[in-house]
C-alpha cells in the first residue's frame, strides 16, 4: 500500500520547481545581458582605437607642418640676411 505524500511536501516540491524555473530565467537574462555588454564593449574598443589612430595621424601631420613652418621661417631669415648683405 502506497502512502500519499504530505501536503506540505507537495507544496514544497511545487515551490522548488517554481524557484528552479525562475533561476533558469534569471540565468538566461544574465547571460543575454552579459553578451550584449561584451558586444558593446568590443564596439567601444574599436571606436577608441579608431580615434587613437586619427589623433596619431593628426599629431604627425601637425608636427610635419610645424617643421615645415620652422624651415620656412629660417629660409626667410637667411634670405633677408643674404639680401641685406648684397646691398652693402
Residue pairs with C-beta under 8 A, 6 or more apart in sequence:
none
